[in-house]
Amino acid sequence: MTHAITRACYSQARRACVGCVRFRYSTEVGKGRDDFASAKPFNDIPFKKGYPVINNMLEFAGKYGKMHELIWSRHQQLGPIFREKLGVLDSVMITDVEAIGDFLRQEGKYPMRTKVPVWSQYRKQAGEAEGIFIADSEDWQRMRSVVDKPLLKIKTVESYADTFNIITTEFLDRLARLRGPDGVVENIDVELFNWSLENPFFLRREYYPPTLAKIFRPLRYRAFTRSTDTLFRVARQCVDEALVELKSKTVSEEEVGFLEYLLLKDTISKKEIYANVTELMSAAVDTTSNTVQFMLYEVAKNPDVQKKLREELERSVPPGEIPTPVHLRNMPYLKAVIKETLRLYPVGSYVGRINQHDIVILGYQVPKGKNVVVSLHAVGRSPSLYDEADTFRPERWMREMREASDKPAAFSHIPFGFGQRMCVGRRVAELEMQLLMAQMLQRFDLKPSGQPPPDIVQFVITRPKDPVRVKLVDRPSR
């Protein structure tokens, strides 16, 4: 009943603001100017007043790793749109899904993400190029058009499945050896980290300007530069070795892996290849491994979910065979489990863009150049968008299993972002997780260890504060 009332109130509020609730940007220049001029001023957008200059930075520093909770509480207090001012960063936070959809659908030819000053400053000082995560405009589009084919084309990604399965089998062998008497693998976060990438590194996002970071966070700044130095060193080594091997044979673009594919293209420089490999290494590790941690916890905690997963697996994969992409096409419930995991534990904390036009969002002027941000945690757990929002229920993503009222709204679930700047590693990550979970359920029963619900922390990505503890119990071979 509470959820129904919340939804009704939300719908009523939306109808009460007919004509102003949704994002407004018209392709007719004159009409767009009129809409903007008649909207409420930017300074009227609700916000919590903070200290001069630093604004609300002290409050967020006191809730380190819990920014998602603060943003969610702000939305509950201030509504579906508010401004959050952290030092020089002045962001517009939104949760209205219609406004989110309209804004992202019209993000322009060269969508711009929020800049991370420390990242950009490092590249300049080190003489390194920018990759697709950092670059903008024509440079970004030129590189992205090259990287998309080997990472987003389904057929190409599925060609990696044999390699993924070999790594996964070896990984599960290792977990079986590492289990304690209770079946729990201690520090499974580290094991998943290494499964996701053999050379694990992690970069935290810093909104501090580089000068302030050096003064107020010197240890972290030095750790950041050392980590990035190492990432670039490893990237250069991998790329140079691949180049030597490539020169010794004649191959086509269809026959090579990701690195070789980039090296065959003449539209992307060697330094840009170094940069993109570095960014992919730093972005692909924690994202996948932490999502798997949360998924293991939820599947172990929900025996009905595990039962449905295993029934689907046994229907789709013949006894004695290892799951392949062909089998996965008949496993929609597994995909629903991953989607539900990402709803409750979004891999990225936020989807943000720098708007490139004067626009109107929810009746307010938002001038060109402002940072517009969607908190995926706030949207994913909103009771106005999801019945039993805090309950793990994969059935909500299955048409034949859900109730009509439970259909998720468009743009209420964008864990990999949207549009041209959608996560380039999405298909690779999904395939890795599907193959891992399928093999794991063939081999083990997942049992809860009595661990309380994971304490979520966010540092750009979402992860459990402490490693998830799940019992791995051997199943009889089929």
Protein Blocks (a to p, Z undefined) as FASTA:
>chain_A
ZZmmmmmmmmmmmmmmgojlpccddfblklmmmmmmmmccfklpgcddddehjlmmmmmm
mmgoilmmmmmmmmmmnojbdcddehjbccdddfbfklmmmmmmmnojbdcddddfklmm
mmmmnopacdfklmgcjllmmmmmmmmmmmmmmklmmmmmmmmmmmmmmmmmmmmmmpcf
kopaghklmmmmmmmpmbdcdddddfbdfklmmmmmmmlmmmmmmmmmmmmmmmmmmmmm
mmmmmmmpccdfklpcfklmmmmpckbcfklmmmmmmmmmmmmmmmmmmmmmmmmmmmmm
mmmlmmmmmmmmmmmmcghiacdfklmmmmmklmmmmmmmmmmmgfbfbdcdddfbdcde
ehiacdehiacdddfklmmmmcklpghklbccfklmpmklmcfklpccehiacfnogajl
lcfklmmmmmmmmmmmmmmmmmpccddehiacdddddehiacdfbacdddddddddZZ
